[in-house]
Amino acid sequence: MKKISTSLFVFLLIFCFSVSPSLAAGPFDYPTIKEEIHSLSKEQSSTTLDDSTFTRLKEKMKGLKDSDEMKLMGEVYEQEPNDYPYQADYIRLDDIVLGTFWWAEDLDFYRLDIDETKDTYIYGTTWTTLNNLGYLLFTPEGDPIYPDEMLEDGSDKLLIYYSLPPGSYYLAATDLNMFGGDGVYGLTAFTGEETVDNVYRISGKDRHETAIEISKVGWPDGAETVVLARDTTFPDALAGAPFAYQKDAPILLNPKESLNGKVKERINELGAKEVVILGGEGAISAKVAKDLKNTGLDVRRIGGETRYETAANIAKELGYYNQAVIAYGGNFPDALSIAPYAASNGIPILLSPTDELADETNEALKSVTDTIIVGGKSAISDKVQKQLAETNPVRIAGANRYETSVNIATQLEMPGDIITVATGQNFADALTGSVLAAKYYEPIILVEKNKVPDPVRKYISDNGTWYYTVLGGEGAVSEKVVEELGGL
């Protein structure tokens, strides 16, 4: 048997509602599925799980009493209803999911996509002895896939599926004790490959492809809307994350004058009906908009004469708001560090010069009672803060962009056990990853290319951070930093 990694792979959990509703009926039959799972559970193995690392999943579940507490952990958790294949929660290899048996007959479905032939292992456990987790893989046609080997240790099981070919599979889970009772369980599917098991890098050959890869992770089943931003300049896109989050849209990057072929292909793969361009024709040309329209897409543009007007116009798209973020319009780090928080809370990001509120920004603040200023006085001056006096401004800043990103996450009380990491030296990866981070309410913490800054190290230590999503390739965040994060 191929050597199993000495630790459970921990786990970026990304999932969403998926699969065609046509699968709700047809090949999947509840009694048959439960019978198959129960039948498998009766098989015995002479090999037991004696590696203490397999208790890690159970340790993560200690103290959990209900789904709200699971959410607070920052884990990905089961999304009910997921009682049929068409409702299946999407998971990936090396993900970990926490679920609950809401009732005795509860049957939960997860869809697992495998992109290349791999030896695959699935491990599950329950929080209490009152429940006994049973689970099994099925093909999209509803046929059970039996493991080559099943290792057991009490109610903890490790199913070994040798060399599963590429494709989509359904993982069905149920309580073999038929107890339910809001019992908590954990499941993870992983490979036997050695890797840094608590760091997940999302990257491509360049910033265009990295944005595409981020969209594959966050929107595996497509998106009706895609937000398109300029690839080499940041101003028009800085305020885009809250809008993209509201539309459940990935942000893709494109050059000014021509439609990138891979971007065009990804928009088609997503099944998008609409593309929203951020910025005027000086950011992305009319030719690009025309090329998109010629493919049958609805194309519209949110722009303005200045970056401040563009941000104000994006804010209008959000509807009513009484809070706003004020960020420096001349640089990117502060705005992108707060983007996941702002996006997930429906708060617009408005831009300002250092010494005077722009008229467009002032106009956009008419309904606002509370503001958050991000960045120090060299970015947003005391004079601007005084102009914001009627909006109860609160400033979040640090000695540099790295400490500012840490202070944003800390002062806004975002969970710090799972974080998204991006370079603080370029805007592209943090921009396109901001909506993904918002989907899972993860802060974006900035690092240097070849170093984890001291404020970030302290933040990780203080928060017990155990999992990292790294945005961008080694040109943005080096392997040295990945290894450093994995060892913290």
C-alpha angles and dihedrals in degrees: 000000000000112000112266114226112260092240135042109255107250115223155235103211116208125163145143140176108292152163132060116292088231088080091064089085131026121048099019113083118181099215092046093049092050090046091053092050093047091047092053092049091061092061115105130214129201090214120079132196105253099155108110091213089075089069089066093090092052091046089056089057098051113121095017114136106163144003093269090062090050089054091052090056089066092236123135108256136193116282113217130241094053097130096123134041093253088058094046118143111237117239134171135213110282091025123126123211130193116207141173132223098225094184138005096264095043113141116186126200128205126180116222119193119200116192099190138020109280141159101253132200128191121197128184140173141172130231097230136028089240089079128053113198117221123183141165140176122246134189119241085260091060098253115143118240112212120211121242088231138009121202118196137193110173107303092340114099138184115200116197119206110184118219102341108197121235115284146084121301134182121227111202120195132188142161108262090197090058088225104120102170094155088296113180122227137176130214133184133176117201145154130243092243118124112240143139091284102200099047123075117190121202111195148140137193091275140358092280092055093042089056089049092051090049089053090052091054097045100034106031092154097045138260132245092216132041123192114215122203135177113271101216105036129051112198101091093043099047093089095040103093098079091049094046090048091051089052092043086234131149118231114234126187126229138175119254102248109033139032110253109236095224091047089052090049093049093049087054092047090052090056090231120180097187137040119196114199117208114218136013130289089282087068101037118007131238087246091064090049090050093049089052092049090051089062090060098261126139104239127192134164133223107199146128143196089268138019088256093056091046090054091047091050091050088052090056089058090062093064121221117006134166098187129061141178117229113206134172110266095207098069138027114222101082096045093048094046091059095038097096092051094044093046097049091048097045093244117148122230111227123189132225139181115240101260109025136032111245114242091239091053092048090052091050090055096063095106095036122112099169133036136185116211112204119202137029130289092273087064101035111017131219087251091062090045089055090050086056094051094117090056096059095242120210117192124215114190145144140196089269141356092278095054090043091057089050093047092049091055092044100045093044089049096232114170110267103192093089118031141175115232126203138164116270091209100070134033105214103083096040090049097052092038095049095084091047090052090048091053089062097031093242123152120237108234117192125223137178119255094253103018143054102224118234095248089054092049090053092047091052091049094047093048100040090235109195105168133046133191107201117202118212138013131286091283087067103030114015126225086245089064092045090053090046091053092046091055098047 
